[in-house]
Amino acid sequence: LGCSECYNVFEEEILPLLTQIQPDSHHHGKTPERAEKRETETQTISDLEQQLSLAVAREDYERAAELRDQINQLRTPTN
């Protein structure tokens, strides 16, 4: 297999072999552990920011302060 077009041309022959070798026939790649952690933290911060907006809209300032502190803690780099 020399190029991506080879996979298209020889798909019928290759697909059964690939499914025997690996669980999926599509390559999904790998995410470095550090990047995956960063993505999870980014999503968590986004979720907390939405909760913060709702708390402020409901005038639940005590909850808003807790959420703000959680967001700040996640944003603070740890060594």
N, C-alpha and C positions, 0 to 999 in steps of 0.2 A: 504494500500500500504506500504509494508515493505522495499522494495529495488527498485533499478532501473530496475531490471528484471521484477518486477510486472507491471511496465508501459508497457513493451513490451508484456507480456502475456495477460494483460487486456486492451490493446490499443483500441480495438473496443468499449468497454463499457465506457472507461474513456474519450476518445477524444470528444465525443459530450458534455459531462458534462463540460470539461475544456473550450470548446469554448463558452459555455453559461456563465461561470463564469468570464472569462478574454478574452481580445481581440485576444490573440495569443495562440497557443498551445505549443509553445516552451518558455522555461525560458531563458531570456536574462540577468538577474541579474540587479543590480543597481551599478552605479559608484558614489562614494562619490563626492560631489560637489567640494571639494578641488582638488581631483585627476583629475576631468574633466577639471577644470580651468588650471591645470598644463599641461595636454595633449594639450589643445588648444594653450597655450603659446608656447609649444615645437613645434607644427606644424607651428605656425606663425613665429617663429625664423627660422625654416628650410626653409620656403618660402622666407623670407627676405635674408637668406644666398645665396639662388639660384639667387635671383635678384641682390645681391651684386656681385656675380661672373660674371654675365652677364654685369653689369655696368663696372666692371674693364676690362673685355675683350673688351668692346666697347670704353674703355678709357674715360668713362663718370665719372670722378673722383668726381665731385660735387654731383652727384646722389649717388655714392658709399659712400661718406662721410655721406650723410643723412641716408642711409640704415645702415651703421655701427653704427651711433648714436641710431637709433631705436632698433637695436639688443642689444646694450649695455644697453639701458634703460630697455628692457624686462628682461635682465639677472640680473639686479641689484635688489636685494631683497628689498622689501618695508616692513616697520614695521607697 
